[in-house]
Amino acid sequence: MTDSTKAFLVLANGQVFEGKGFGAAGCIVGEAVFTTGMNGYIETLTDPSYFGQIVTQTFPLIGNYGVIPKDFESASSHVRGYVVRSWCETPSNFRCEGDLNSYLKSQNVIGLYDIDTRALTKILREVGVMNAMLISGDSDEAKAALEMLADAEKKPKLLKKIKAFKIEKAVESVSCDAVKIEESADVVFKESAAYRFVPVRADGTKENDPEVAMKDGKGKKVVLWDFGAKANIRRELLKRGLEVITVPSSATAKEILALNPDGIMLSNGPGDPQENVQIISELKKITKSGVPIFGICLGHQLLALAMGADTMKLKYGHRGANQPVKHLSTGRVYISSQNHGYAVKNETLPKGAVLSFVNTNDGTCEGITYTKIPAFSVQFHPEACSGPLDTGFLFDEFVHLINDHDYFKTFKAKYERIDSIAYFSSTIKNSKSASSKSVKKSGGKK
């Protein structure tokens, strides 16, 4: 067992978790969140959407297949800190090129393990996401923080500092930091096929023939507007035969349209969508251009804001690879990968914006299809890597939209949205009411 130093997670509400440190040492403040993915920790650590956050993995064992650079979603890690129940010091995988502890050190990310991550998750679920401080090692800053934590008179000052933290300049900090994919579409397809990451159709079948998968996208150019894009978005576009040109978040509508794109991809990214005032302003211009648009995660939120909708911050967000979403045009429920703390408000959608997907747990917006302009977007990640692959067909929908701008013109939501919380609350209330009436009719006898 590696020698470990004591480490602490201090929540903004004053609760403290004591564990052991791994990775880098130091003292940092970030937004404490949790993710429920059972695998894909490499993708989590390199997902730009986690910028500014201290990420807790609810799955207990992390690091068992090591670090695999080919699976990175961006060139570096963007998490502020990393919390796990236990980490595997001796990973085993034929693709492994390093261990988790060494990787965290190389990225200067503080790690904490050997705490009750279930208890921490329950707090974040009940109270909501909150700021926290990670303290590890014996630096002067760490010692000073621990001294304040142990002093009843100084602790309030420490908590005030933690509460004051705010994630700022999120998008501009991660834009164009994606892993460079210089290979041709054919090479990307071949590498993906080796691990069965070929395109998935709407009926759930996989398309193993690159000629068939790329047929409708060949000769088409897509601009990937990078707000913190995951590398797999580019891969999925390439696997459909599309040429991909990446532009930074600072790009203007004029610059993007000057590239004469056949479609525009709005990527995922971190932070509060409403803070991206300039991007929203430029996006409004693009929506009037007639160029097909596909938005994912933050891109979905920014497109909604540009079209006149509003967004809100969720209590603890949706993060993990097991989030159920219902497609309102077919009634089918898919399991999706998600990572977001904000959502579009259902009741604020403008005319011509149809709610297309909803989260079946809480009824929040998971997708919008626009009938007056050639555009659609989803809150979840159809490019999910390491899975699930259920909604990968949405990239094919984008290709269809590029080839037929009227593809979604008659889109309708034929099924009602599901809000499990409201549904079960109503069911329990009705059951109690029926039970009460039954007791009264029987004179109190059952």
C-alpha positions in Angstrom: 0.0 0.0 0.0 1.3 3.4 -1.0 2.1 5.8 1.9 -0.7 8.3 2.1 -1.1 11.5 3.9 -4.3 12.7 5.6 -6.6 14.7 3.4 -9.9 16.6 4.0 -12.9 17.7 2.1 -14.6 20.6 3.8 -18.1 21.4 2.6 -19.4 25.0 2.6 -22.0 24.0 5.2 -19.2 23.1 7.6 -19.3 19.3 7.3 -15.9 17.6 7.0 -14.8 14.3 5.5 -11.4 13.0 6.5 -9.6 10.5 4.2 -6.3 10.0 2.5 -4.7 11.9 -0.2 -3.4 10.8 -3.6 -2.5 12.5 -6.8 -1.3 16.1 -6.2 -1.1 17.8 -2.8 -2.3 21.3 -2.0 -5.4 23.2 -1.1 -8.1 24.2 -3.6 -11.8 25.3 -3.6 -14.3 24.1 -6.2 -18.0 23.1 -6.7 -18.6 19.7 -5.2 -20.6 17.4 -7.5 -21.1 13.6 -8.0 -21.3 11.4 -11.0 -22.9 7.9 -11.0 -20.9 6.4 -13.9 -19.7 2.8 -13.2 -16.9 3.2 -15.7 -15.5 6.0 -17.9 -13.5 7.7 -15.2 -10.8 8.6 -17.8 -13.5 10.4 -19.9 -14.8 12.1 -16.7 -11.3 13.4 -15.7 -10.7 14.8 -19.2 -14.2 16.2 -19.9 -14.0 20.0 -20.1 -17.6 20.3 -18.8 -16.2 19.5 -15.3 -14.1 22.7 -15.2 -14.0 24.2 -11.7 -15.6 21.2 -10.0 -14.6 18.7 -7.4 -15.9 15.4 -8.8 -17.0 12.5 -6.6 -17.4 9.1 -8.2 -20.3 7.1 -6.6 -18.9 3.8 -7.9 -16.6 2.6 -5.2 -13.5 1.3 -7.2 -11.8 3.6 -9.6 -8.6 3.2 -11.6 -8.7 -0.5 -12.2 -8.0 -0.3 -15.9 -5.5 2.5 -15.5 -5.0 5.5 -17.8 -5.5 5.2 -21.5 -4.5 8.4 -23.5 -6.4 7.3 -26.6 -9.6 7.6 -24.5 -9.0 11.2 -23.4 -11.8 13.6 -24.2 -9.4 16.6 -24.1 -5.7 17.3 -23.9 -5.7 17.7 -20.1 -7.9 17.3 -17.0 -10.2 20.2 -16.0 -11.5 19.0 -12.6 -10.5 21.0 -9.6 -10.4 17.9 -7.4 -11.2 14.2 -7.5 -12.9 12.1 -4.7 -13.3 8.3 -4.7 -14.0 5.5 -2.2 -11.0 3.5 -3.2 -8.5 3.7 -6.1 -6.7 0.8 -7.7 -2.9 1.1 -7.4 -2.2 -1.8 -9.8 -4.4 -1.5 -12.8 -4.7 -4.3 -15.4 -5.7 -3.7 -19.0 -4.0 -4.4 -22.3 -4.4 -0.7 -23.3 -3.2 0.7 -20.0 -0.3 3.2 -20.2 -0.2 4.5 -16.7 -1.9 4.6 -13.3 -4.5 7.1 -11.9 -2.2 8.4 -9.1 0.5 9.4 -11.5 -1.9 11.0 -13.9 -3.5 13.1 -11.2 0.0 14.3 -10.2 0.9 15.1 -13.7 -2.3 17.3 -14.0 -1.8 18.8 -10.6 -5.2 17.5 -9.5 -5.7 16.8 -5.8 -7.3 13.4 -5.0 -9.1 12.2 -1.9 -9.9 8.5 -1.1 -11.1 6.3 1.7 -14.1 8.3 2.6 -17.8 7.3 2.6 -18.8 8.6 -0.9 -22.3 7.4 -0.4 -22.8 9.7 2.6 -21.3 12.6 0.7 -23.6 11.9 -2.3 -26.6 11.8 0.0 -25.7 15.3 1.4 -25.3 16.7 -2.1 -28.6 15.2 -3.2 -30.5 16.6 -0.2 -28.8 20.0 0.1 -27.8 20.4 -3.5 -24.4 21.1 -5.1 -22.2 23.3 -2.9 -18.7 24.6 -2.8 -16.0 22.7 -1.0 -12.3 22.8 -0.2 -9.9 19.9 -0.7 -6.8 19.9 1.7 -4.0 17.5 1.2 -0.3 17.5 2.0 1.9 19.7 4.2 2.2 22.9 2.2 2.0 26.2 4.0 -1.5 26.8 2.4 -2.7 23.4 3.5 -1.4 23.9 7.1 -3.0 27.3 7.3 -6.4 25.9 6.1 -6.2 23.0 8.6 -5.4 25.4 11.4 -8.4 27.5 10.6 -10.6 24.4 10.4 -9.5 23.3 13.9 -10.1 26.7 15.4 -13.8 27.4 16.3 -13.2 31.1 15.9 -11.4 31.0 12.6 -13.6 28.2 11.0 -16.4 30.7 9.9 -13.8 32.7 8.0 -12.6 29.6 6.2 -16.2 28.6 5.3 -16.8 32.2 4.1 -13.9 31.8 1.7 -15.3 28.5 0.4 -18.7 29.9 -0.1 -17.3 32.9 -2.0 -15.8 30.7 -4.8 -17.4 31.0 -8.2 -16.6 29.3 -11.5 -15.6 32.1 -13.9 -14.5 32.3 -17.5 -15.4 28.6 -17.9 -15.9 28.3 -21.7 -13.0 30.5 -22.7 -10.7 28.5 -20.3 -11.4 25.2 -22.1 -12.2 26.1 -25.7 -10.1 24.3 -28.3 -8.4 22.1 -25.7 -9.8 18.9 -27.3 -7.6 16.0 -28.2 -6.4 16.6 -31.7 -7.8 14.0 -34.1 -5.7 14.4 -37.2 -6.5 11.0 -38.7 -8.7 10.6 -41.7 -12.3 9.5 -41.3 -11.4 6.0 -42.5 -8.7 5.6 -39.9 -11.1 6.9 -37.1 -13.8 4.5 -38.2 -11.3 1.6 -38.3 -10.0 2.3 -34.8 -13.5 2.8 -33.4 -14.7 -0.5 -35.0 -11.9 -2.4 -33.2 -13.8 -1.6 -30.0 -17.3 -1.8 -31.5 -17.8 1.9 -31.4 -19.3 2.0 -34.8 -22.4 4.2 -35.6 -25.6 3.1 -33.9 -28.8 3.4 -35.8 -32.2 4.4 -34.4 -33.3 0.8 -34.3 -30.3 -0.1 -32.1 -28.4 -1.9 -34.8 -24.7 -1.1 -35.5 -23.4 0.0 -38.9 -20.1 -1.8 -39.4 -19.6 -0.9 -43.1 -17.8 2.5 -43.3 -19.0 3.0 -46.9 -22.6 2.8 -45.8 -22.1 4.8 -42.6 -20.4 7.7 -44.5 -22.4 7.6 -47.7 -24.8 10.5 -46.9 -22.2 12.7 -45.2 -19.5 12.5 -47.8 -18.6 15.9 -49.3 -20.4 17.8 -46.5 -18.6 20.3 -44.2 -19.4 20.8 -40.5 -18.1 23.6 -38.3 -17.6 22.4 -34.7 -18.0 25.4 -32.5 -15.9 24.5 -29.5 -17.2 25.5 -26.1 -15.2 22.7 -24.4 -15.9 20.0 -27.0 -15.3 16.3 -26.1 -13.1 14.6 -28.6 -15.7 11.9 -29.4 -18.1 14.5 -30.9 -15.5 15.0 -33.7 -15.1 11.2 -34.0 -18.8 10.6 -34.4 -19.0 13.3 -37.1 -16.0 11.9 -39.0 -17.6 8.4 -38.8 -20.5 9.8 -40.8 -18.2 11.0 -43.5 -18.4 14.7 -42.6 -15.4 17.0 -42.9 -15.0 18.8 -39.6 -13.5 22.2 -39.0 -13.1 23.3 -35.3 -13.4 27.0 -34.3 -12.9 28.5 -30.9 -15.7 29.8 -28.7 -14.6 33.4 -29.6 -15.5 32.9 -33.2 -18.0 35.3 -34.7 -21.1 34.4 -36.8 -19.4 36.1 -39.8 -16.2 34.0 -39.4 -18.2 30.8 -39.1 -20.5 31.5 -42.0 -17.5 32.5 -44.2 -16.3 28.9 -44.0 -19.5 28.0 -46.0 -20.5 25.1 -43.7 -23.2 22.6 -44.5 -23.9 22.3 -40.8 -22.9 23.8 -37.5 -22.2 21.6 -34.4 -22.6 23.4 -31.0 -20.5 21.5 -28.5 -20.8 20.7 -24.8 -19.0 22.9 -22.3 -18.9 24.0 -18.6 -20.5 26.7 -16.5 -23.7 28.8 -16.5 -25.0 29.1 -20.1 -26.4 32.6 -19.4 -22.9 34.0 -18.8 -22.0 33.5 -22.5 -23.6 36.7 -23.6 -21.3 37.2 -26.7 -21.7 33.7 -27.9 -25.5 33.9 -27.6 -25.5 37.1 -29.6 -23.5 35.6 -32.4 -25.6 32.4 -32.3 -28.8 34.5 -32.9 -27.2 35.7 -36.1 -26.4 32.1 -37.2 -30.0 30.9 -36.5 -31.1 33.3 -39.2 -28.6 32.0 -41.8 -30.6 28.8 -42.7 -27.5 26.6 -41.9 -28.5 23.3 -40.1 -27.6 23.3 -36.4 -27.1 20.5 -33.9 -26.4 21.3 -30.2 -25.2 19.1 -27.4 -25.3 19.9 -23.7 -24.1 23.5 -23.3 -24.7 23.9 -27.0 -28.3 22.9 -26.5 -28.7 25.5 -23.7 -27.1 28.3 -25.7 -29.3 27.6 -28.7 -32.4 27.7 -26.5 -31.3 31.0 -25.0 -30.6 32.4 -28.5 -34.1 31.4 -29.6 -35.7 33.1 -26.5 -36.0 30.4 -23.9 -34.7 30.6 -20.4 -32.5 28.3 -18.3 -32.2 27.3 -14.6 -29.7 25.7 -12.2 -30.7 22.2 -11.1 -30.4 21.2 -7.4 -27.7 18.7 -8.0 -27.6 18.2 -11.8 -27.5 15.1 -13.9 -24.1 13.4 -14.0 -23.6 9.8 -15.0 -24.2 7.2 -17.6 -27.6 5.9 -16.5 -29.9 8.9 -17.1 -33.3 7.8 -18.7 -34.7 10.1 -21.3 -38.0 9.8 -23.2 -38.3 10.6 -26.9 -41.7 12.3 -27.2 -42.1 11.6 -30.9 -41.8 7.8 -30.5 -42.5 7.2 -26.8 -39.3 5.2 -26.5 -37.0 5.7 -23.4 -33.3 5.7 -23.9 -30.5 5.4 -21.3 -28.1 8.3 -21.7 -24.8 9.8 -20.5 -25.1 13.3 -19.0 -23.0 15.9 -17.3 -24.8 19.2 -16.6 -25.9 21.4 -13.7 -28.3 23.6 -15.7 -31.4 22.9 -17.8 -33.7 24.7 -20.2 -37.1 25.7 -18.6 -39.8 23.7 -20.4 -42.4 26.5 -20.0 -40.2 29.1 -21.7 -39.9 27.4 -25.1 -40.9 29.8 -27.9 -43.2 29.0 -30.9 -41.5 26.7 -33.3 -39.5 25.0 -30.5 -40.9 21.6 -29.6 -39.9 19.6 -26.5 -38.5 16.4 -28.0 -36.8 14.6 -25.0 -37.5 14.8 -21.3 -35.8 13.3 -18.3 -38.1 10.6 -16.9 -36.8 11.1 -13.4 -37.8 14.8 -13.0 -39.5 15.8 -16.3 -36.8 18.4 -17.2 -36.0 19.3 -20.8 -33.6 16.9 -22.5 -34.1 17.9 -26.1 -35.6 20.5 -28.4 -36.5 20.3 -32.1 -37.0 23.5 -34.0 -39.6 23.5 -36.8 -39.1 27.0 -38.1 -35.4 26.7 -38.6 -33.3 23.6 -39.4 -32.0 22.9 -35.9 -32.3 20.5 -33.0 -30.5 19.9 -29.7 -30.2 17.5 -26.8 -29.1 18.0 -23.2 -27.5 14.5 -23.0 -24.4 13.1 -24.8 -25.2 11.0 -27.9 -21.5 10.7 -28.5 -21.1 9.0 -25.1 -17.8 7.3 -24.6 -17.5 4.9 -22.8 -21.2 4.6 -23.4 -24.2 4.0 -23.5 -24.4 4.2 -27.3 -28.3 4.2 -27.4 -28.7 7.7 -28.8 -25.8 7.7 -31.3 -28.4 7.8 -34.1 -28.8 11.5 -33.5 -25.7 12.1 -35.5 -27.4 10.4 -38.4 -30.4 12.7 -37.9 -27.9 15.7 -38.2 -26.8 14.3 -41.6 -30.4 13.9 -42.7 -31.0 17.6 -41.7 -28.0 18.7 -43.6 -29.3 17.0 -46.7 -32.9 18.1 -46.2 -33.4 21.4 -44.4 -37.1 20.6 -44.0 -36.4 17.3 -42.2 -37.9 18.5 -38.9 -40.5 20.9 -40.3 -43.4 18.7 -39.3 -41.9 17.3 -36.1 -44.5 16.6 -33.4 -44.4 15.3 -29.8 -47.0 12.6 -29.9 -46.4 11.4 -26.4 -46.8 13.1 -23.0 -43.7 13.9 -21.0 -43.1 12.0 -17.8 -42.3 13.5 -14.5 -41.7 10.6 -12.1 -41.5 12.8 -9.0 -44.9 14.4 -9.7 -46.4 11.0 -10.9 -45.5 9.0 -7.8 -46.4 11.9 -5.5 -49.9 12.0 -7.2 -50.2 8.2 -7.0 -49.4 8.1 -3.3 -51.8 10.9 -2.6 -54.6 9.2 -4.6 -53.9 5.9 -2.9 -54.1 7.5 0.6 -57.3 9.2 -0.4 -58.9 6.0 -1.7 -57.7 4.1 1.4 -59.2 6.8 3.7 -62.6 6.7 1.9 -62.6 2.9 2.1 -62.0 3.0 5.9 -64.9 5.6 6.3 -67.3 3.4 4.3 -66.5 0.4 6.4 -66.9 2.2 9.6 -63.3 2.1 10.4 -63.0 -1.6 9.8 -60.7 -3.1 7.2 
